[in-house]
């Protein structure tokens, strides 16, 4: 009796594993054409601006700014930064603004394969896809997909579209300051803009612009270097 009940569950789990692994393998070579987040924006009536750019056609300071702002240990961890998670938990327990401990790898897994929200179910799926992309893609592909799928404004996705929207040139010509300003809006892209930034975006962007050189000099981006 128990075996009969377990059999369809095991088939379902096996099917999910096969499909998810195949999905990740395809995206190792093919740019993700659309995401659930883009669909949500589209259903909300927003036009979608997204222009895929290979990593070697994006100024290296953009990846450095993302590392400085989002995941300083990107080249050191295997998808999950335990130290960052522990620090976020401590800050959240002490009250104040809630902070997350998600790595760039986790954010990429969510952006490419999943949806916003969803609580612990989505978090569990995110962890699974994070393990897969770390194993199948490697760091350069993860950063490439992240920089192309990250929301950089209402209806705007990826640093190429952001660079064209805010600075009127391609991502290959970003200055350290411009890259830092795009990185500064990543945590709240629907509420921040990189053009004529003020308040938090200006302050945080200025800090990230200074740290771009630190990331380069200390080799925190070494996993991205050809």
TAZI-V897773 format. One record per helix or strand of 2 or more residues. SS is the DSSP state (H for helix, E for strand). FROM is the first residue (numbers start at 1). TO is the last residue. If there is no record, write none. Layout:
SS,FROM,TO / SS,FROM,TO
//
This chain:
H,2,29 / H,36,43 / E,49,50 / H,55,57 / H,60,70 / H,82,93 / H,104,113 / H,119,136 / H,139,149 / E,151,153 / E,156,157 / H,159,167 / H,171,173 / H,176,188 / H,200,218 / H,222,224
//
